[in-house]
Amino acid sequence: MQAFPIRMPPSPRIRIPFLPAGTLLLVIVLLGTLESPLLSSLHGSEPQLILPTVSNGSPGPGRRVALKAPEYGQTEVHHMLYLPPDWKPGKTYPVIVEYTGNHFPTSGSTGKIEDAGLGFGITGGRFIWLTLPFVGTEGLQNTNRWWGDIEATVDYAKRNIPRICRDFGGDPDKVLLCGFSRGAIATNFIGLHDDEIAGLWCGFITHDHFDGQKPWPRTDWGSPLEHYRKGAAIRLARVKGRPYLVCQNGDTSRIMEYIASEISLVGFTFLDVDTRKLMGGFPNALAIHPHNDRWLMVPSSERDRVWNWVRSVADTSINP
């Protein structure tokens, strides 16, 4: 597996002008350290997360880098890998795999795997965090909107999750799958595409949307709803009682009703999230829109519930 050079942006993806006066120096210093993904909240003693910046070069403790799978060595297709700060060769770590949202400028979502954040927030930066691509239809680059080549995207996960576990000490029995927006749909649409890929996961987490819950007009896979739901029901059945946390900005009731119409709710947990309450007005230093994957960066009882759920599923602590 080879490093994939990333064109570094001219400045970190944090909107400094929205920060309170007097915090600029603190943020700049913290962006440069890899010792811990946690810092004291500017508004209290609860831990606040800072996303690791993307680095060029080889994987290492506290670093997030882009890698190419050998099957795509002559292309631009790549994935992102983050190793926790306490990572050491020979040790075993739980893994969280993430699929990102679409390119959707209104919400600030770029669709790029470099800009993911949900998996880091879910685990507090204490797991191996793998962000996988949707492989473009030509097999030459990642696609930032919907699925690209579905079979190639599924195959990419089947090949690279075992490879990451082998090469970097991932525990194959503690691999969680998560996704935001497009990625939330992909948690089932890709992650439960067939029995082989479905067998990779010990649990699932979605935020904002759910496969089969509503139609997606102007797509050949998400409409009409009756046709879409036939396939979604087959995928949903592959959950087979494993732990599943469904999060939604606003209200999860419609998603809950849809799931209950197809399978038992045993194993499912539902979490309503009010990102305006958690993050204040928009835009702010972390997000420009309520539909975002950054709400886990800030301390809240909702984040505590997510971390407790992860702790129960992966049998490991997230706390520093």
Buried (B, 14 or more C-beta within 10 A) or exposed (E): BEBBEBEEEEEBBBBEEEBEEEEEEEBEEBEEEBEBBBBEEBEEEEBBBBBBBBBEEEBEEBBBBBBBBEBBEEBEBBBBBBBBBEBEEEEBBBBBBBBBBBBBEEBBBBBBBBBBBBBBBBBBBBBBBBBBBBBBEEEEBBBBEBBBBBEBBBBBBBEBBBBBBEBBBBBBEBBBBBBBBBBBBBBBBBBBBEEEBBEBBBBBBBBBBBBBBBBBEEEEBBBEBEEBBEBBBBBBEBBEEBBBBBBBBBEBEEBBEBBEEBBEEEBBBBBEBBBEEBBEEBEBBBBBBBBBBBBBBBBBEBBEBBBEBBEEBBEBEBEE
